Amino acid sequence: MHAAHTISYDIQTMNLWSLPSSSTILFLIFFVQILDFLSDFGNASQRAQQLDQKILQDATSVSPLLGDLVSLAVPQVYGSLQLTIGTDANGNLNESDVMMFMKNVGGEIPG
């Protein structure tokens, strides 16, 4: 995979995981993965709907108002996630150095 952007931290630099732009072979692999996903879209959609229903039922069992709140919050949480991949000493992507970060989506910034 090709990293289009980088995020620098005090300790190391991580690359945002993204669609490859220069390698035809990697692009074809990625394209095949998309086709695999699309060919299973019906099952994936059903599993996603089952997960949504389970989350809503669990939250509503605590409070009906909590169900509504959680229904709005879950997509925000998923949308705030950023998958990154590290690099080795030569600048090559290190597929065993993958991290997930969460963006601040509206909380108060300390300071």
URRAMO-V350593 format. One record per pair of residues at least 6 apart in sequence whose C-alpha atoms are under 7 Angstrom apart, sorted by sequence separation. I is the first residue (numbers start at 1). J is the second residue. D is the distance in Angstrom with one decimal. If there is no record, write none. Layout:
i=I j=J d=D
i=I j=J d=D
This chain:
i=7 j=13 d=5.9
i=8 j=14 d=6.5
i=20 j=26 d=6.4
i=60 j=66 d=5.9
i=87 j=93 d=4.4
i=88 j=94 d=5.9
i=6 j=13 d=6.8
i=7 j=14 d=5.4
i=20 j=27 d=5.7
i=59 j=66 d=5.6
i=60 j=67 d=4.4
i=86 j=93 d=5.9
i=87 j=94 d=4.9
i=6 j=14 d=5.8
i=7 j=15 d=6.2
i=59 j=67 d=4.7
i=85 j=93 d=6.7
i=86 j=94 d=5.3
i=6 j=15 d=4.3
i=85 j=94 d=6.5
i=5 j=15 d=5.9
i=6 j=16 d=5.9
i=85 j=95 d=6.4
i=5 j=16 d=5.5
i=56 j=67 d=5.2
i=59 j=70 d=6.9
i=86 j=97 d=5.2
i=3 j=15 d=5.4
i=4 j=16 d=6.5
i=85 j=97 d=5.7
i=86 j=98 d=6.4
i=3 j=16 d=5.4
i=85 j=98 d=4.5
i=3 j=17 d=5.5
i=4 j=18 d=6.5
i=84 j=98 d=5.6
i=85 j=99 d=6.4
i=2 j=17 d=7.0
i=3 j=18 d=5.6
i=56 j=71 d=6.5
i=84 j=99 d=5.3
i=2 j=18 d=6.0
i=83 j=99 d=6.0
i=84 j=100 d=6.1
i=1 j=18 d=6.6
i=2 j=19 d=6.1
i=83 j=100 d=4.6
i=1 j=19 d=6.3
i=2 j=20 d=4.2
i=82 j=100 d=5.6
i=83 j=101 d=6.5
i=1 j=20 d=5.0
i=2 j=21 d=6.5
i=81 j=100 d=6.7
i=82 j=101 d=5.1
i=81 j=101 d=5.6
i=82 j=102 d=6.1
i=81 j=102 d=4.5
i=80 j=102 d=5.3
i=81 j=103 d=6.4
i=80 j=103 d=5.0
i=1 j=26 d=6.3
i=80 j=105 d=6.6
i=17 j=83 d=5.9
i=16 j=83 d=6.3
i=17 j=84 d=5.2
i=16 j=84 d=4.5
i=17 j=85 d=6.1
i=15 j=84 d=5.3
i=16 j=85 d=6.4
i=14 j=84 d=5.8
i=15 j=85 d=5.1
i=14 j=85 d=5.5
i=15 j=86 d=5.9
i=14 j=86 d=4.6
i=13 j=86 d=6.7
